[in-house]
Amino acid sequence: MGGLPTRMVSDDADGNAIDGEAVRGVLQRYPIRLGILFGSQVTGKTHADSDVDVAVEFDEELSPEHRRRARLDVMADLTRELGTNDVDVTDLDGVRPEIGVAALQGGVLLVGNSRRADQLQKRFSDRTTEYTRDDRLDRFDDLLTEMEDTVGA
């Protein structure tokens, strides 16, 4: 897990720098134990459709509903702060293991400590399995049910 560059993480497809300190500042406003910038913005392999990928681990005392709300709020704040709608915030609590491994292995730690990141990486590595099509459909159905419950509330 790399350290945070002082200003720029990488140039996006338009040649604009992603401000790592700005991302960190937004994440620090929320009950987040771990915040990681990952994906093409870190690898430097951006293209016209590249987004800003951020993985977060919320404080464990947050309920699932508060987690969902906080994730949406973080996404909205990052969108405003970075001036782009291409922001994706992934909650590490419910992410597929292979996504968690990718974020933790190749990401830039913005919030939290490397010991916690290493613990999560090991947990994800231990759980990495080949998901079947039915597993993915079941997870998608669960997500739709959660969204309906949230919107209907």
N, C-alpha and C positions, 0 to 999 in steps of 0.2 A: 504494500500500500504506500503510495507516494505521498510526499508532502504537498501542501498547497503552494502553487506559484504565487508570487506577490501580486500580480495584476491579471495576466492573461492565462487562461487555460489553453485555448487554441483559437484559431480563427475559424469562424463558421463559413458556410458556403459563400456568403457575401463579403468575406474578408473582415468581418467584425469580430472583435475579441470578446470572449465570454469572460465576464468579470467574476473570478472566483471569490473575491472578498464580498462582492454584492450577494452572491448565492449564500455564502456563509452567514452574512448578516441577516438575511431572511430566515434561514433555518434556525438561528439562535433565538428568534422571537417565539419559538414554539417548543412544546415539551418533547424534544427530540434527543434521544440518547446517542444516535449515530447518524451522520449525514455524509453521503458519498456522491461525488460527481463522477459519472462513468459514461462509457459509450464513445461515440465518434468525437465529441468535444474534447475528450481526454486523449484519444489516440491520434487526433489530428486528421482523421479520415472522414471529413465532413463532405457533404454534397448538398444539393438544393433542397432535399427533403429531410435533412438532418434536424433532429430536435435536441433539446437539452435534457439529458437523463440524470435524474437525481434519485438515489435510493435513501430511504430513511427508516430508522427504527425509532418508533415513538416510545415514550416512557410506558412501562408495563402497566401502570395503574389506569391508563386510559381505556374506557369501554370501547367496544367495536364501533358504536355510533360516533363517539368523540374522535376516534381514529379516522373514520371516513371524513368527518367534517374538517378535521385538522389537515388532512391530506389535500382536500379541495381548497382550503384556505391557503396552504403553502403554495399550491399550484397557481392560484390567482395572484398571490403576492410576487412570485417569481416571474410570472407573465408580465406584470406591471414593471417590476424592477429591471428586467432584462429587455423589455420592449419587444417581446416576441410571444406569439401564441403557441409556439412549438416547444412546449415544456411538458415533460412527463415525470411525475413523481410516483415512485414505486414504494409501497409499504413492504419492508422486508419481512414483516410478520406473516404475510400471506402469499409471498412470491414463490414461484416454482424454484426448486433448488438450483437448477442450472443458471437461472437469471441471477440469483443471489451470489453464486460462485463468480460469475462474470463481473458483477458489480464490485465485489470485494477484491478480486484478484487484480483487476485492471483499473480500479477507480482511484480517485483522489479523496482522501479523508478530509472533510471540511469541519465536521462537528463530532466530538466524542474522542475516544482513545483507541490506539492501535490494538491494545489487548482485547477489547471488546470486538473489534473488527476481526481479529484472528479467531476468536471463539465462534463467531457467526460463520466465518468461512469454513471452519472445520465442521460445524453442524450441517451446513449446506452440502459440503463435499460428501459427508457420510450419508446424506439423504438423496443424493442425486440418483435418480432412476429414470428408466425409459418410460415416459407416459404413453399410455395407449390413447387411441382416438376417444374411446368411451370415457377415460379419465378426464380428458380435456373438456368433453361435452358436459360431464358432471360438474366440473369447476365453473364452467360458463353458466350453467343453469343456476348454481348457487349464487354467482355474482349477480345475475338478473334478479333473483329473488331478493337479495340484499338491497339492490338499487330500487326495486319496487317498494320495499318496506320503507326505505329512506324518503323517497319522493312522496309516498302516500301518507307519511306521518305528519 
